[in-house]
Amino acid sequence: MIRNDVVRLNNLIREILAIKPRLRSLLRSGPLVVALGISGMAVAVAAPQLGLPGASSAAIADSPKEVIDQVWQIVYRDYLDSSGAYSSSRWRQLRKSLLAKSYAGTGESYEAIRGMLASLDDPYTRFLDPKEFKEMQIDTSGELRGVGIQLSLDKETKELIVVAPIEGTPASRAGVQPKDVIVTIDGKSTQGMNTEDAVKLIRGPEGSQVVLGLRRQGTVINVSLKRARIEINAVSKSLNTSPDGRTKVGYIRLKQFNANASKEMRAAIKEHESSGAQGYVLDLRSNPGGLLEASIDIARQWLDEGTIVSTRTREGIRDVRRATGNAITDKPMVVLIDQGSASASEILSGALQQNQRAQLIGQKTFGKGLVQAVRGLADGSGMTVTVAKYLTPDGTDIHKNGIEPDVTAAFTEEEMRRFRSTDLGTQRDSQYRIAEQTLLKTMSGLKVSRQFNPNTSNLVSALGS
């Protein structure tokens, strides 16, 4: 009996020793981060999970195979398939094949990882080498290096699409627009490029030039941009007075959901409250998203009760986030949106609309309803992996569909040619004018029409009698 116990104990010790390299690797893999935009950083520690099928510990304990196996395990454990390209049996076979190969260095192993992830047909599940991962952390900390473009890869056409230019950056000043297709970078065709390849070409030393070929409405234009390092303030604001001089309107523009966004929004609302704002226009146009927690906290600053968002994993688990009764103001508000309002912007606008807290003014949003986790890996590289989809308060899945505004308002082509970033939130901004007039009608209890004819300057066409 004692002999049998000793044998079992020895076997157990050998099993623990075999697991140890994988455990050490997972513990070094860094935090799990919930992101909703093109990039994001927010801390939520993930516990390691063992017992996955695979090769011997000796085959994965040494770099570069260790990183390949880390990436494989993260997908195997957490990935939410939105394309139908994932098969757990094929994924297990892929692991066996990859770990059986020899790799001369990180370059070869990184290419293997990118190829592995490309088989998922998910543009949001991607690998970042150590430099790219560090730059991603910088981007979401409130500082951006480059030209200020948020990119996405169109799943069907495989083209590089501008989600939105970041306000105040070279791209914004040069007139780059949401939905522009990047066809060339410094004369090099982008056909077959992924977002990582494009970012490497677009970014470069501060002060240097990059020329983008942009296809817009069937016409290709070349735009020369000077690279810059820009500190981005997430929020800008102004206290406007209505044309009749009777109402103070607090205008707040939220440019992205970075690490500073929630704090800056809170300060902006409180300052407007102390200045006597009677209603608000919240501008989410061309806001490409960012951090999940930032969007939830900002929603709670405006919304006193109700569901904000729910998330669903591949197991069907729903994480429901609600208002907490701590809204800073209950004064009337409207929200400006457009085709560049994506992800976290759609969570916030959907929550405010469906809880009858605000009407949405502008154009249908981008339609990104997938949630990514951002993982640091053992060698300083990282990855983003789609782990869930989010649903608006009424259970709507907006991925690829977007959110429709309550009042449609769009710029004319002539307005777009003349428009400058300094016009935002002023009477020179026709969408803002409609938002302000909608707010005033709401405050007076009058009915608002859903449609606005942008070819007329008569605001009566936007409003009910």
N, C-alpha and C positions, 0 to 999 in steps of 0.2 A: 504493500500500500504506500509506504513511504517512498519506495523507489519510483512508483508511478507518479507521485506528486512531484518528485524532483525532475522527472522527465518533462512533465507538463510545464513546470516553472522554467526550465531551460528553453523549451519551445517558445514560451511567452516572451522571454528576454530576447530571443533571436528575432521575433516578430517586431518588437519595439525598436530594436536596433535597425531593422530594415526600413521602418517607417520614418525614423529620425531625420534623414536628409530631406525628405519631402516636407515634413513638419517645419523644419528650419526654413526651407524655401518659402513656404506659405506665410510664415510669420514675418518674413522679410518683404513680402510682396506689397506691403503698405496698405493704406486705407482704401476702403470702398467709397466712392464718391458719386453722389446722385447729380446728374447733369441733364438739362433739358435743351440747351442750345447747341451750337456747334462745338463749344468747349465749356468746361465748368469745373470748379473745385469747391467741394464742401465736405467736411469730415464726417464719416460714419463708419466706425471700425467694423470690419467683417471678420467673423470667426472662421478659422480654417476648417475645411471639411475633407476628411480622408476617406479611404476605402474605394477610390475610383479605380476602374480597370486599367491595367497598364503593364509596363515593362518592369524589370528589376530595378532596385534602388540605384545600383551602380550605373545603369544606363541613363538616369536622369539627374544624378547628383552633380555632374560636372557641367559647367557652362560650355557651349551654348545650348545643349539639349535641355538644361534645366528651365530656361526661359521659354523654349518651345512648349515644354510640358505644362508650365504654369498657364500659358495662354490657352492651351487645349483644355485644361481642367476648368478654367473660369467659364469658357463657353459651354462645356459639357454640363456644368452645374447650374449656370444662371441664365443662359441665353434664351430670349423670347423670339421665336421665329415669326417674322411678319411677312416673309416672302414665299414660304413653302419649300425653300431650298435645303433645309436642314433635315438630316436623318441621323438619329443616334447611332444606328448600326454602321452607317458609312463613316460617321465621325470617329467611332472606335477603331475602325479599320485604318483610317487616315493617321491616327496616332501611332499605331503599330508601324506603319510605313515610314513616318517621319523619324521616329526614334531609332529605326534600324539603319538609317543613313549616317554617314560621317560628314562633319562640317568643319571647314578649315578655319572658320572664325565667325564673329558676330554678323559680318556682312551676309554670309550665306544663310545663317540661321534666321536673320531678319527677313530675308527674301522668302524663306520657307514659311515663316509666320504670316507674312502678307498674303502669300498664295493660299494658305490655309483659310484665312479670314475672307478672302475674296470669294471663296466657294460658297459662302453664306448668302451672297447677293444682298448684302445689307450695307449701304454706304455709311451708316452710323457706327458700325462695329469695325474698328480700325486699330492698327498698331502704331505706336509713336516711339521712335528711337529716343535715346536719352536727351538729345538736344531739343527735339520736337516736344517731348514731354515737359521739359523745363519751360519752354516758351509758352506752352499751354497754361501752365501754372501762373506765369507772369500775366498772360492775357486776362485771366479771370480774377486776378488780384486788383484789377483796376488800371493796368498799364498795358498798352498795346504797342507792339513793334511791327512796322511794315507799312502798308498803305491803307489799312482800315477796311478790309473787305471780309465779310463772312461768306464762306463758300459751302456749297452742297453739291453732291453728285446726283444728277437726275437718274432715278432707278431704271427708267425705261429707255431713255435716249443715251444714257451714259455720258451726258454732257455736263460740264462744270457750270453751275448756276450761281449767280450772286443772290444770296438770301437777302442781304441788306448791306449798304455801306454804313460804317459807324460815323455818326455825326461828329464833325470837327476834325476829321482825318483827311489825308490827301484824296482818297477816293470820293468822299462826300463833296469836297470842294470842286472836284473835277466833273461832277455830275453823273457818276456811276449810279445806276438805278437797280432796284430789286428786279429779279427775273432776267437781267442781262445775262447772255451766254458768253463765257470766255472762250474764244476760239483759238487765240494765239497769245503767247507770252514772249515778248521780245522776238517776235517773228516765228517762234516755234509752235507748231500745231499742238493743241491740247487733246487731240483725238487719242483715246486710250489711256489718258492720264487719270489718276485718282487725285483726291484732294491733297494728300501728302506731297505728291510730286509737284502739284501746282504751287503749294505753299512754299516749297523749297526754292522755286524759281522766282516767285513774287517777292519773297523777303530777301533782304540784303543789307549792306552797310547804310547807315543813316546818311541821307543826302544824295545817294545814288538814284539813278532813274530806272524805271521799268515801264515798258510800253505794252498795254493790254489791247488785244483786238476783241471788241465786244459786238456781238450780234444782237440787234434790237429791232424788233418788228421787220425782220428780213434784211436789214441793212447792217453791214459791218463797219464800225467806226474804230479808229485807233486812238487810244487815250494814253498820254504820257503822264506818269505819276512819279513824284519824288518821294522816296522812302523816308519815313520819320519815326521817331520814338515819341509816343504821345501818352500822356497821363489822361485817362478818361474819367471825367466826372459823370456819374451815372444819371444825375438829375440836374435839370436847369428849370428855372421858374420865372414867372413875372406876375405881377398883380395888375390886371387889366380893368379898364372901365368900359362898360357897355356903351354903344354909340349914343344912347339917349342920356348918358351920364348918371343913371339911377342905380346901377348895379356894379358891385366889385366882383370880378371873376378871377379866381385863382387858377392860373395856367401852370401846369406842371408837366414837363416832358421827361419821360423815363427812357433813356437810351439803351440800356442793357441791364440785365439782372446779375451784376457782378457782386463781389464781396462787400462793396460799399453801398449798394443800392438801397437796402432796407433802412440803414441809418440815415442816408441822405433824404429818402422819401419822408421819413418821420419828421426830420428837421424842417423840410419844405412845407409840409402840411401845418405844422405848429406855427411857423412864421406867418403863413397866410391867415391862419385863424386869429392870431394876435393883431394882424393888419386889417381885419374886418371883412375877409372874403365871405361873400354870400352864397357862392356856388363854385363848382370846379369843372375845369376841362382837363382831363388826364390824357396825355398824348403818348400813344404806344406805336406810332407809325415808324416803320423801319427798325423796330426793336427785334433783334433776332433771337432773343431768349437768354438763357444762362442758367443760373442756379435754382433748383427746385425750392429750396428752403426760402430763398429770397422772394420768390413769387408768392409763397404761402404767407409769409410774414407781412408783405405789402398788402395782400388781400385783406388780412386781418386789421390793417390800419384803416381800411375803408368800410369793411363789412362787419356788422355787429353779431350777426347770427346766420346760420345756414352752412351747407356743404361748399367747400372750395374746390376740391378735386379728389378723385379716387384713382388708385393705380391697381393694375391687374397684372400679375406675373403669369408665367406659363402654367403654374399650378392652379391658377384661378383665384389666388389670394388677393383680396381687395384691401388696400390701406386707405381709409377714408380720412381726409383732413378737413376740419371744420373751423369756422370762426369761433373766437373765444370770448366774445362780449367786450372786447377792448378797443373798439373802433375809436379813432381820434376825433372824427367828425361824422355827423349824419346829414350834413348839408347836401343839397342836390348836386349831382354830377353827371357828366357824359364822358365817353371815352372815344378817342380818335384811333382808328385802326386802318391798316392797308395791307397790301399783299406781301409786305416785308415784315409784318408782325407775326412772329413765329414762336412756337413752343411755349416757353414760360409766359410770353405775352398773351398767348391764347388761353392759358390757364387763368390768368388774371382777368382778362376781358370776359371769358366765358362765365367765371364765377360771379362777376359783377352784373352781367346781363341776366343770367338765369335766376339770380336771387332778387331780381327787380331792383337792384341798387343803382344801376346806370343803364342808359341807352348807348348803343354803339353806333358811331358815325364814321362813314368812310367806305372802305372796300373790303371784300372778303379776305380773310387772313391766309397765311401761307399754307397751313395744314401739316404741321409736324406734331404727331401725337405719341411719339415713342420716347421712352425714358432710358438714358444711358447711365451705366455705372462706370466710373473712371478708376482704373486700378494701376498702382505702381508695381513694377516687377523687380526681380532680384538684382538686376544689373543697372538699375536707374532708368530703364525704359518704362513704357506704360501702354495702356490700351483703353479704349472705350468699348463697352459692350452693351447692346440693347438688352435690358432686363425686364422691361414692363411697358405697358401702354397706359396712358392716362385718359380718364373720362371726365367730361364736364359734369356739373352737379346733377343734370337730368339723365346721365348715363350715356351721353353721346360720345362716340369715338370720332374725333375730328381728323384723324390722320389721312392725309391726301384730300380731305374735303374742306377743311378750314371752317371758320365761323362767319356767318353772314351778319352784316351790320343791320341795325334797326332802321337807319336812314342811310341810303346810298348816296355818296358824294365823291366825285372823282375830278382830278385836274384835267383841263383840256390840254391838248398838245401845245398850244400857244402858251398857256400858263406854265407848263413844265419847262419850256425853253427860257422863260423869263424868271423863273423862281430861283431864289437864293436861300441858303440856310438861315440867314438873318430875317427872312420873312416868316419863319415858323411862329405860330402863335400870335400873329398880328392880323390886322385887317387886310393885309396884302395876301393872306393865306385863305383861299376860298373855302377850303375844308374846315379851317378853324372858324370862319365866319358862320358856317352852317352849324357847327357844334355849339358855338356861343348862342346863336339864335334858338337852337333846339333847347338848350339849357334854360334860356329865359322863358320860352313857351312852357316848359315843364314846370318851372317855378310859379308860373301864373295859372297853371292847371288847364292849358289849352292843348288840343289834339295836335300831334305832329305827324306829317306825311312821311311815308317810307322813301320816297324818291325825290331826287334833286336833279334838275336839268343843268349840267355844268355849262351849257352854252348860253345861259342867261345870267345876268347879274341881279335879276330880281329875286330877292330872298323869299318873296311870298310863294315862289314855286316850290320852296323846300318845306313850307309850313302849312299846316291846316288853318282854316279860318277860325 
